[in-house]
């Protein structure tokens, strides 16, 4: 569960986190998706840093979500706009 995962978010943001963080909220779509990590299609890019998983979402918003999960859901992220917050 401590495997490091590289994510390509919307083609604009790359971030690394652990499988444990991605699966930390049981019964969510994110956890469900990464419970079968071995079956996910990996994207191999020219940067030679290994495979990444492409997620078609907004980069800054998704980064906030990952930080929220990293902090054990104790600290709500601060968004730039109310639109981003929703």
C-alpha positions as CSV (number, residue, x, y, z in Angstrom):
1,X,0.0,0.0,0.0
2,X,3.0,2.4,0.2
3,X,3.7,2.1,-3.5
4,X,4.4,5.5,-5.0
5,X,2.0,6.4,-7.8
6,X,2.6,9.1,-10.4
7,X,-0.5,10.9,-11.6
8,X,-0.9,13.0,-14.7
9,X,-3.9,15.3,-13.9
10,X,-5.5,16.8,-16.9
11,X,-2.3,16.9,-18.8
12,X,-1.2,20.0,-16.9
13,X,-0.2,18.7,-13.5
14,X,1.9,15.8,-12.4
15,X,2.0,14.7,-8.8
16,X,3.2,11.7,-6.8
17,X,1.5,10.1,-3.9
18,X,1.1,6.7,-2.3
19,X,-1.5,4.1,-3.1
20,X,-2.4,4.3,0.6
21,X,-3.4,8.0,0.2
22,X,-5.5,7.3,-2.9
23,X,-7.4,4.5,-1.2
24,X,-7.8,6.2,2.2
25,X,-11.5,7.1,1.8
26,X,-13.1,3.8,1.4
27,X,-16.2,3.6,-0.8
28,X,-15.2,6.5,-3.0
29,X,-14.7,6.4,-6.7
30,X,-11.0,7.3,-6.2
31,X,-10.4,4.4,-3.8
32,X,-12.4,2.0,-6.0
33,X,-10.3,3.0,-9.0
34,X,-7.0,2.4,-7.3
35,X,-7.9,-0.8,-5.4
36,X,-7.4,-2.4,-8.8
37,X,-4.2,-0.4,-9.5
38,X,-2.5,-3.3,-11.3
39,X,-5.3,-3.3,-13.9
40,X,-5.2,0.4,-14.6
41,X,-3.8,1.5,-18.0
42,X,-0.5,3.2,-17.4
43,X,0.7,6.0,-19.7
44,X,4.4,5.9,-20.7
45,X,5.7,9.3,-21.5
46,X,9.0,10.5,-23.0
47,X,10.3,11.9,-19.7
48,X,11.5,8.4,-18.8
49,X,10.3,8.8,-15.2
50,X,8.2,5.7,-15.5
51,X,4.5,5.2,-16.0
52,X,1.8,7.5,-14.8
53,X,-2.0,7.3,-14.5
54,X,-3.9,9.9,-16.5
55,X,-6.9,11.4,-14.7
56,X,-9.0,13.8,-16.7
57,X,-9.7,16.4,-14.0
58,X,-8.6,20.0,-13.2
59,X,-5.0,19.9,-11.9
60,X,-5.2,22.5,-9.1
61,X,-8.5,21.2,-7.7
62,X,-7.3,17.6,-7.8
63,X,-4.0,18.7,-6.0
64,X,-6.2,20.2,-3.2
65,X,-8.0,16.9,-2.9
66,X,-4.8,14.9,-2.6
67,X,-3.5,17.3,0.0
68,X,-6.8,16.9,1.9
69,X,-6.3,13.1,1.9
70,X,-2.7,13.4,2.9
71,X,-3.7,15.4,6.0
72,X,-6.1,12.6,7.1
73,X,-9.1,14.8,6.1
74,X,-8.4,17.0,9.1
75,X,-7.7,20.3,7.3
76,X,-10.0,21.6,4.7
77,X,-8.3,22.9,1.6
78,X,-8.5,26.6,0.8
79,X,-9.7,27.3,-2.7
80,X,-9.1,30.4,-4.8
81,X,-12.8,30.7,-5.8
82,X,-16.1,29.4,-4.6
83,X,-16.5,27.7,-8.0
84,X,-13.3,25.7,-7.3
85,X,-14.6,24.9,-3.8
86,X,-17.9,23.4,-5.2
